[in-house]
Amino acid sequence: MDEKHIRILRDLGFDDISEKNMTNKYWKSRGADALALTTQDRDVYGCVDHTRGEGVRIFDVEGTEYLDVTGGVAVRAFGLRYKPYLDFQESIIDVVHELPGMDFDAIPQTLLAEKVASITPGNHKKRVVFTTSGGRAVEGCMKSAMDLSGRRRFVAFRPAFHGRTGYALALTSSNSKHKSGFPQGVDVIRIAYPYCYRCPYGQDVEDCNLECVEHLRYALQVEGDDIAAFVMEALSGEGGLIVPPAKAVQGFYELAKEVGAYFMSDEVQAGMGRTGKWCAIENHGVVPDYVSMGKAIGGGYPMGASIGPAPMFTGGSRHSETFSAEPKMGLLSLWILKHIEDGGYLKKNAEHGAYFLKLLNELKDKHQVVGDVRGMGLMMGIEFVKDKKSKEKAPKLRNAIVKNAVQKQQLWVLGAGQNVMRLTPSYVITKENIDEAVDRIDKAIKESV
Ligand SMILES: Cc1ncc(COP(=O)(O)O)c(C=O)c1O
């Protein structure tokens, strides 16, 4: 960190900060003492330098450079400090920032609502509520579905991740650490996510009769079908980067319609063009009633959107959020959407994702411990197993590979699920970066088995 930025921290009242204490050990220890929670492992990651970084290059406070394939868990559509984005930010420096939306009309939020509605599937009349997180975007949709249907129960999947608060947590089931000890906010019928590599019904892809859909049909018959909405990730992110077959997603959609329930696609991680379509659910040929967006829509700022069928709520004041769609954030989101469009990023993401997956498949052929690789566009996973035949999950090995990748290969990468490595790079990743990333993963595997 340069002198200027150390000075800024000192001017903010922290006289103890100097170049001397710019070490990962110091800041991880100070962070552990001050912060109640962190979802990531301090044993693996350094303390990121908030003053450096470019594109897919991220730095820790000791100056170590990493190749970032997390995209900030799908937050940084255009990577770190993307010049055209910074220029746009500069150009709107004088807009009034302290005008959060929802209580009053303001132009940016209206234009953004129009835009967001236009890039979600279906020509039906939609309405939009802006939020400050993905979990709240999910909850906005859930509240609307309950309000419009008069029903209170949901169908959700295992694994699934929809957020860590209230109603969203009630849908989540990707890690018991998120759940145990907390009450169930809403009633959920939970069903296995269509996970063909480990089909819970013991079927092969070729013999599949959509047992997962039939199982849910049975559950609805015996548990009741007064369901407000089926909530599904078009591909499971946090749960382990699982890509469901389109026919299963279509089957669930049709079942939702049979019982008069809404179908909701949680696009917080997979949406915003990441998979090569604006919404990942489009890859399955399904038009959802509700869409929740987050992460990349804010370009690094806290922003989310609940999109649902008009009128979305039965009356005024049924739902709102103080800080949603603040004008600067609204303008930045509009810029991001336009740039995804103008820059042809839907096509680029599909192409780069296919190239990435091709190289990952080569890794699969090469390593006994790579059980499966899968993905859609720039959202991919590598599933680690003890051996290909038994398919026994190898969570410790996955952890060792992630640790080696970060600490030895300088690849900034995350896990997902119990034994999967998650790859959700920024859209500015190049083929050269992808070659480099796969080479580093290859080395991390070799050094960890
Ligand atoms: C699919 C999905 N839904 C919801 C969320 C929750 O978003 P947030 O952490 O912004 O509340 C996430 C976060 O990872 C997610 O991946």
The ligand as a Gaussian input file, in Angstrom:
#p B3LYP/6-31G(d) Opt

LIG

0 1
 C      -27.964000     -17.761000      -5.601000
 C      -27.768000     -16.794000      -4.466000
 N      -28.843000     -16.237000      -3.893000
 C      -28.718000     -15.359000      -2.886000
 C      -27.488000     -15.014000      -2.379000
 C      -27.389000     -14.060000      -1.231000
 O      -26.855000     -12.841000      -1.639000
 P      -26.333000     -11.785000      -0.549000
 O      -25.135000     -12.380000       0.111000
 O      -26.022000     -10.552000      -1.350000
 O      -27.455000     -11.579000       0.407000
 C      -26.334000     -15.570000      -2.951000
 C      -24.997000     -15.230000      -2.420000
 O      -24.007000     -15.870000      -2.654000
 C      -26.475000     -16.490000      -4.018000
 O      -25.414000     -17.060000      -4.584000

